[in-house]
Amino acid sequence: MVLSRWEPFREIETMQRQMSRLLDQIAPSTDTGEIISDRLTFIPPAELEETSDDIKLWMEIPGIDPQNLDVKVAADTVSVTGERKSEIREEERRGMRRSEFRYGRFQRVIPLPSRIQNDKVQADFKNGVLCLTMPKAEEEKTRVVTVQLPGQSQQGQISGGQKQK
C-alpha cells in the first residue's frame, strides 16, 4: 500500500482557486478588476489608537490621489470615501493583462471610542497612508464615572456634580 504525502500548500492553492471562482460568480469583474455592480470594491485597513489627549487614525489607501478622497469627521465617527481609478486607458491595452489591484469606490465609517473636537482635526496623507489626529473633547478628558455595584446605594456621581443615570 502506497501512502501519499500530505501537501498543505497544494490544498491551499486549490482552495484559493475555488474561492476565486465563487467570488466571480457572486460579483463578476471586468478585466481591470472592477466589480460589475454598485458594490464597494474594497475596504482599506485602518488602525486606531487612543491616548488621554487624542485619538489617532491611520488608514492605508495606496495609489489614491488625495483629490479622490472625502474625509468627514463627526464628534463620534470618521467617514472616509474615495475612489481608486485605473490609469490604463482602453486604447493602451494590448495583449494579455492580469491585475490584482482593486479599482473603484470605497467607503469606511469608523466609530470613535470617545467624543472628539471635530473642528480641530489634523490630517496628513503620506506614502498612501492617511493619518488623522483628533483631539478629545474636553469633557471626555476629565470625565470620571463612578460605577454602581450590586448592593450599593444609588448615589453614584459623575465629575462635575451631575447625577449618574
Protein Blocks (a to p, Z undefined) as FASTA:
>chain_A
ZZddddfklmmmmmmmmmmmmmmmmmccdfkopacdfbdfbdcdddddddfkbccddddd
ehiafklpccdddfkbccdddddddfbdfklpgcjdddfbdedddddddddfbdcdfklc
ccddeehiacddddddfklmmpccddddehiackbccehhiacZZ
